[in-house]
């Protein structure tokens, strides 16, 4: 859950030196350093590759930029530009593979190395609109108006994602995660079509190529659609966001399916006894199944380091 960077002074110093996010993410030496910084400081059980979900559309031929305070931008936006007009540039992903190869031998033997990619729906929302949005309205309209053209975009993303994650595995990651950050904006029928179906295809392909390598699915905002996602995608574990009641999740998800989550990032910022209480509630709720304790979404940049240390101590005492 983006444990690397942002709230760490050593990350901010390196990013300032490199001059921007994309320059940092495409420099294997620097990206490897960012990946291992949280492991050095906190000894997390898992190291998460430092990269971005928009590397795939960049490799599919869109121009990618990160404006200060503006978020990422992709051009040309596919809402008014054909997918076939893009010139694929798969070599843009070479820096990511080089980062993975550099990080793998740097990690302690007990630290799991996780790679990731964006899920097709979430990646498509950026490719179609050219930027992020609150409700993904432009992409949802596009999907309803021209499901054939939108399906081609989803298929292209899924195909590229299979290759992308497969190469990450070949270079040294031990598990991969699919982030569907905007899946909560879809109706049940659209969720089945644009989230579950392409995710299931990716999971099936990765299982066939890399038996035994776990694939974690994280459909943020899925809520009541989580059980269907868990049953139908074939994911080996499910990420649960902070809006989901862990007691409900434990009783509703398939028995024995590992879960990941789901502390509210704002609870971590608040700290104190309420942080301990929230963590204990999650640990107790998932005590009957395999559980990777984690945040329900990305760590925020104003998170006090002392609060991270307190949470880690609390969780480790509860093991």
ROPA-662829 format. One record per residue: residue in three letters; x, y, z of N, C-alpha, C, O in turn. Coordinates in steps of 0.05 Angstrom, whole numbers, plus 5000, padded with zeros to 4 digits. Example, Ala and Ser with C-alpha at 12.3 -4.5 7.8 and 13.67 -1.06 7.14 Angstrom:
2
ALA526448865156524649105156526449345156528549345169
SER525749555142527349795143525850015157526850235161
This chain:
319
UNK501749765000500050005000501750255000501550425017
UNK503550274981505250504978506850565004507050795012
UNK507850355016509350405041511950555036512950695054
UNK512950535012515450675006514850965000513051034986
UNK516451135013516451415005514451605019513151525038
UNK514351845009512552055016512752155045513352385049
UNK512451975064512552065092515352045103515852125126
UNK517251935088519951895098521752125088521752195064
UNK523352245106525152455097527252365077528052515060
UNK528152115080530152015061529051995033530452025013
UNK526351925031525051925005524852204993525552244970
UNK523952385009523552664999526252784990526252934970
UNK528352715004530952824995531852704968532852854951
UNK531352444964532152324939530352424916531352464894
UNK527752454921526052554900526852844892526852904869
UNK527453004912528353274905530953274889531253434871
UNK532653094895535153064880534652984851535953084833
UNK532752804847532152704820530352904804530352894779
UNK528953074818527453284804524653214796523353374783
UNK523552984804520852914797520252624800522152454801
UNK517752554800516952274805517852084783519051874788
UNK517352154758517951974736520951934733521851714727
UNK522452144737525352114737526351924758528251774754
UNK525051934781525751754803524951464797526451284802
UNK522451434787521451164782522851024759522850774758
UNK524051174741525451044718528451034721529850974702
UNK529451094745532251064751532550824769531950834793
UNK533350594758533350344774534850364801533950244821
UNK537050504801538550524826536950684846536850604870
UNK535850904838534351074856531750934865531050934888
UNK530350804846527850664853528350434871526650374889
UNK530550294868531250084886531750184914530950064934
UNK533150414916533650534942531050614956530750564980
UNK529150724941526550794953525150544962523850554984
UNK525250334947523950084954524949974981523349874997
UNK527549994986528649865010528750065034529249975056
UNK528250315030528450505052526650435075527550435098
UNK524050365070522350295093523250035107522749995131
UNK524549855092525449605104527749665123527849555145
UNK529549835115531749915132530750045158531749995180
UNK528750225155527850385178526050225196526350245221
UNK524250065185522149935201522249625202521149505220
UNK523649505183523649215182520949095175520248885186
UNK519549225156516949105147517348825137519548755128
UNK515248665138515448395128515348375098516148175086
UNK514448585085514348595056515348855045514849065056
UNK516848835023517849065009516249094983515848904968
UNK515249344978513549394955515049544934516149764940
UNK515149434910516549564888515749854886513349914886
UNK517650034883517050314878516650354848518550334832
UNK514150424841513550474813510750604813510050734833
UNK509250584791506650714789504850554771505850414752
UNK502250554776500450404760500250504731499250364714
UNK501150744726500950864699503350794681503550904659
UNK505050624690507250534673506250374649507350384627
UNK504050224653502950064631501850244609502550194586
UNK500150444614499250614592501550764579501450824555
UNK503650834594506050954582507350764562508150844541
UNK507450504570508550304552506750254528507650164507
UNK504150294531502250264509502350494489501050484468
UNK503750714496504150924477503251194485503651384470
UNK501851224508501151494516503451634529505251514541
UNK503551894527505552064541504652084570502252134575
UNK506552064588505952074617507452304630509952324625
UNK506152464646507452674661506252704688503852634692
UNK507752804707506852854735507353144741509553224747
UNK505153304740505453584746505353634776503853504790
UNK506953814786507053884814504353974824503254174815
UNK503153824843500653884854498253834836495953904843
UNK498653714813496553664794495853374789493853314777
UNK497553194797497152914792498152834764499053004750
UNK497852574757498852484732497052564708494652604711
UNK498352584685496852644660497752464638500152414635
UNK495852364622496452194600495352324574493052414574
UNK496952334554496052444528496952254505499052134507
UNK495352244484492652354481490552204497490851954499
UNK488552334507486452194521484852034501484152124480
UNK484151784509482851604490479851654487478451524472
UNK478751844503475951914499475552034471473352014461
UNK477552154460477352264433479652194415480352334396
UNK480951964421483251874405483251574405482851454426
UNK483551444382483351164379485751024392488051114389
UNK485250794405487450634416489350554394491850544399
UNK488350484371490050394349492050614340494050544327
UNK491550864347493351074339495751104356497651254350
UNK495850954378498150964396500450794385499950584373
UNK502850874390505250724383506350604408507550734425
UNK506050334411506950204435509950234439511450234420
UNK510750264464513650294471514250114495514850224517
UNK514149854492514549674515517249704529517649634552
UNK519249824514521849864526521750064550523650074566
UNK519650214552519350394574519150254601519550374622
UNK518549994600518249834625520949714633521149594654
UNK522949734616525549604622526649704649527949554664
UNK526349964655527350074680526049944704527349904725
UNK523549874702522149744724523349464729523849384751
UNK523749314707524949054710527749064721528548894737
UNK529249274713531949304724531849374754533549294769
UNK529749524762529449584790528949324806530149284827
UNK527149164796526548904810529048744813529548634834
UNK530548714791532948554792534948664812536448514824
UNK535048924815536849044834535949014863537548964881
UNK533349034867532349014895532448734906533148694929
UNK531748534890531448254900533848164917533348064939
UNK536348204909538548114926539148294949540748224967
UNK537948534950538448724971536748664997537448755018
UNK534648504993532748465015533648235033534748035024
UNK533048255059533448025077531847785068529747815056
UNK532747555074531347305065528547295075526847175062
UNK527947405099525347385111523347595100521047605108
UNK524347775083522647995072521547915045523047875026
UNK518947905043517647845017517648084999517248315008
UNK518248034974518448244954515848244937515348044923
UNK514348454938511748474923511948664900512848894902
UNK511048564877510748734853507848814850506148714865
UNK507148984831504349064828503849174800505749244785
UNK501349204795500349354771497649454777496349354796
UNK496749644761493949734763492149534749492949404729
UNK489749494759487849324745486749464721486749714719
UNK485749314701484849444676482849664679483149874666
UNK480849634696478849844698480150104707479750314695
UNK481650094729482850344740484750464720484750704717
UNK486450304708488350414688486750544665487550754655
UNK484650414657483050514634481750784641481550954623
UNK481050834666479851094673481851324667481051534659
UNK484351274672486451474667486951494637487251714626
UNK486951274623487551274594485351414579485951564560
UNK482851374586480651494572480451794578480251954560
UNK480451864604480152144611482752304609482652554605
UNK484952174610487552314610488452404637490652524639
UNK486852354657487552444684485652304704483852164696
UNK486152334730484452224750481952394753481852634745
UNK479852284766477452444771476052324796476752114805
UNK474152474806472752384830470852154826470751974842
UNK469452154803467451944799467851784773466251614767
UNK470051834759470651684734468451714714467951534697
UNK466951934715464551964699465151954669463651834654
UNK467352074660467952074632468351794621467451724600
UNK469851634637470351364628467851184630467351014613
UNK466251224650463751074653461851134630460550954619
UNK461751384622460051464599461151324573459551224557
UNK463751334570465051204547464350914545463750804524
UNK464550774569464050484570461250414562460650214549
UNK459350584571456550534564455950594535454550454521
UNK457150814525456550904498457850734477456650684455
UNK460250624482461650464462463150234476465550244478
UNK461550034485462849814500464849664483466749544494
UNK464449654457466349514440469149654440471149514445
UNK469149914437471750054437472950054465475350024468
UNK471250074485472350064512473449784519475449764532
UNK472049584509473049314513475849264501477449124512
UNK476349394478478949374465481149504483483349394486
UNK480449724496482349854515482849664538485149624546
UNK480749554550481049374573482749134565484549054580
UNK482249024541483748784532486748854528488448694535
UNK487249084517490049164513491549204540493849114542
UNK490149324559491349354585491849084598493949034609
UNK489848904597490148644609492448484597494048364611
UNK492648494571494848354557497548454565499448304571
UNK497848724566500348844574500948784604503248744611
UNK498848784620499248734649500248454655501948414672
UNK499248264640500147984643503147974638504647854653
UNK504048094616506948094609508548244630510648164638
UNK507448474638508848644658509248504684511448504695
UNK507148384695507448244721509047984718510547914736
UNK508847854695510447614691513347674691514947524703
UNK514147894678516947974678517848054706520147994714
UNK516148194721516848254749517448004765519447994780
UNK515847794761516247544775518847414766520447314782
UNK519347414740521847304730524347444741526447314744
UNK524047704746526347854756526647844786528747924797
UNK524647734800525047694829522847754849523247694872
UNK520547864840518447904860517247634867517247454851
UNK516247624891515147364901512147354903511047134907
UNK510847574899507947594898507247854883508948034882
UNK504947864871504148104857501348194866499748024874
UNK500848444864498248554871497048724849498448864835
UNK494448694845492948844825491349054840489548984856
UNK491949314835490549534848488249624830488649714808
UNK485749604840483449714826482349934843480249914856
UNK483750164843483250384861480450504857479350624875
UNK479350494832476850624826474550424821472550504808
UNK474850184830472749984824470050054838467949954830
UNK470150214859467750274874465750454859463550484869
UNK466550564837464750744822462850594803461150724790
UNK463050334801461550184781459050044793458949964816
UNK457050024776454649864783455449574784457449494773
UNK453749404796454449114797454948984770456848834767
UNK453249054750453648934724456249024711457748874699
UNK456849284713459249394702461749284718463849244706
UNK461349254743463549134760464248854750466548784748
UNK462148694744462648424734464148434707465948284702
UNK463348624690464448634663467248754662469048654648
UNK467648974676470149124673472149084696474449164693
UNK471348964718473148904740473648604743475948514740
UNK471548454748471848174754472948014729474847864732
UNK471748054706472447894683475347934674476847734671
UNK476348184670479148214662481048134684483248024679
UNK480348174710482048094732482347784732484547684736
UNK480147654728480247354727482047264705483447064708
UNK481947394682483747324660486647354666488247184659
UNK487247574680490047624688490947414708493147304706
UNK489347364728490047174749490446894737492446754744
UNK488646814719488946544707491546524691492946324693
UNK492146734676494646724660497146714677499046574671
UNK497146874699499446874717499746614731501946514735
UNK497546494740497646234753498746024734500345844742
UNK498046034709499045844689502045874684503445684682
UNK502946124683505746174678507546134703509846054701
UNK506446204726508046214750506546074773505646204792
UNK506245814772504745664793506045724820508445714824
UNK504345774839505245814867505846104874506246164897
UNK505946284854506346564860503646694866501946704849
UNK503346804890500746924898500047174882501747334876
UNK497547194875496447434863494347554882492347424888
UNK494847794891493047934910491348124894492348284878
UNK488748114899486948304886485948514906485148444928
UNK485948764898485048984915483049154901483849354888
UNK480449084903478349254890477349464910475349414923
UNK478749684911477949894931475149994925474350054903
UNK473550014947470850114944468849904936466449964932
UNK469649654932467849444923465549384943463349314935
UNK466149414968464049374989462749104986464048894988
UNK460049114982458448864981459148684957458248454956
UNK460648794938461448624915464048474920464948314903
UNK465248504944467748364950467448054949469147924937
UNK465247934960465147644958465047544930466347334924
UNK463647674912463547594884466347614872467247434857
UNK467747834877470447874867472247644877473747534861
UNK472047574903473747364914473147094901474946944896
UNK470647034897469846774886470546754856471446544847
UNK470246964841470346944812473047024799473546944777
UNK474747174813477247244801479447034804481247024788
UNK479246874825481346674830483746794844485746654847
UNK483547044854485747164869486447004893484646884906
UNK488946994900489946834923489546974949489546854970
UNK489147234949488647394973487147644964487247734941
UNK485647764983484047994977484748224995484848205019
UNK485348454983485848704998483148835005481348844988
UNK482948925030480449035040480949325048482749385063
UNK479349515037479849795044478649865070477249705083
UNK479150115079478450195106475450235111474650255134
UNK473850235089470950275093469550015098467150015105
UNK470949785097469649525100469849435129472049455141
UNK467649345140467649235167469148975167468348785153
UNK471348945182472948695181471348455191471848225182
UNK469548495210467848275219466148175197465847925193
UNK464848355182463248275159464948135138464147935127
UNK467348245132469048135112469847845120469847665103
UNK470447805145471247535153468947335150469347105141
UNK466447415155464247235153463247205124461947005118
UNK463847395107462747405080464647285059463747185038
UNK467247305063469147215043469546915046469046805068
UNK470446775025470846485026472646405050474646535056
UNK471846195063473346095086476246035079476745905059
UNK478046135096480846085092482346255072484746245069
UNK480846435058482046605038483646825053482546965070
UNK486246855047487747065061486647345054485747395032
UNK486847525074485947805070488247985077490147915092
UNK488148225066490248425071488748685078487048775063
UNK489548805100488249065108487849075138488948925153
UNK486149265146484949485131484749735148482649855150
UNK486949805162486950035179486650295164487850335143
UNK484950475174484550735161487150895163488250925185
UNK488150985141490651155142490451395160492451485171
UNK488051495164487651725181487851645211488651805227
UNK487151395217487551305244490451285251491251335274
UNK492051225231494951215235496051495240497851535256
UNK494951695227495851965231494952065259496452195273
UNK492551985267491552065294493251945316493852085336
UNK493951695314495651565334494251515361491751535362
UNK495851465381494751445408493251185413493450995399
UNK491651195435490150955443488150865422487650625419
UNK486951055408485050985388486250825365485050655353
UNK488750895359490250735339490550445348490050265333
UNK491450415373491750145384489049995383488949755376
UNK486950125391484250005391483449915363482349695360
UNK483850085344483050025316484649785305483549605292
UNK487249785311488949565302488049295315487949095302
UNK487449305341486649065355484048955344483748715341
UNK482149135337479649055326480048895300478748695295
UNK481748995283482348865257483648595262482948395249
UNK485648595279487048345284485148135295485247895287
UNK483448205314481548015326479447925305478747685305
UNK478548105288476548035268477547825248476047655240
UNK480147845241481247665221482847435234484347305220
UNK482447395259484047185273483546905263485246735266
UNK481246865250480546595241481446535212480646335201
UNK483046715200483946655173486746785170487546955186
UNK488246705149490846845144490447135139488547215124
UNK492047305151491647595150494347735148496147695165
UNK494547905128496848095126495848365136494248495123
UNK496848445160495948695171497148925153499448925146
UNK495349105146496149315127494249545130492149525143
UNK494849775117492949995115490749925095491049745078
UNK488550075098486450035079486850175052485450135033
UNK488850355052489650485027492450605032493750535052
UNK493350785014496050875016496651045040494951195050
UNK499051025051499951185073500151475065501051535042
UNK499351655081499251935074501852075082503251995101
UNK502552285066505152405069505652545095507952595102
UNK503452615109503852755135503652555159503152645181
UNK504052305153503952105174506452125192508652115182
UNK506052155219508452165236509851905238508551695241
UNK512451905235514051665236513651515263513651275264
UNK513351675284513051555311510451385312510351185326
UNK508351465297505951315297506251045282505050845289
UNK507851055260508450805246509850615265509250375266
UNK511850715280513350555299511450435320511750205328
UNK509650595330507750505350505950285339505550075353
UNK504950315315503250115303504749855299503649635306
UNK507149865289508749625285509149475311508949235312
UNK509849625332510249495358507749355368507849145379
UNK505449495364502949385373502149125357501348925369
UNK502549135331501848905315503648665321502748445323
UNK506248725324508148515330507648385357508148145361
UNK506748535376506048425402503648235400503348055416
UNK501948295381499448145378499747885363497947725361
UNK502147845351502547605335502347345351502547125340
